[in-house]
């Protein structure tokens, strides 16, 4: 009986360490990213739409998806930053 309780406690601890903590970290990082958005940032939405932020408030973002085409989306719908303008490094080729 005591061994079963120990296994149960270890299982709960592993579940917490392997699943719950990483999920909380990802959620906190996403919240921080959404709060750090500013006008001019290029971003992707959760639906895969790429656009540039033209205006934002506490809950909504005006996202320009084409010249003269502005969509209003929820701020939490922004998934990640868009592609950077910096070129990717090219690995050196071996002779």
GIRA-V632373 format. One line per field, one symbol per residue. phi: phi as a letter, one per 40 degrees, with the letter a starting at -180 (. if undefined). burial: b if it has 16 or more other ideal C-beta (glycine too) atoms within 10 Angstrom, else e. Layout:
phi = ???
burial = ???
This chain:
phi = .cccccccccccccdcccbccccccccccccccccccacgccbbcccgccabcbaabcbbbcbcbadgbbbbbcdccccaccccccccccccccc
burial = eeeeeeeeeeeeeeeeeeeeeeeeeeeeeeeeebeeeeeebebbbeeeeebebeebeeeebbbeeeeeeeeebeeebbeeeeeeeeeeeeeeeee
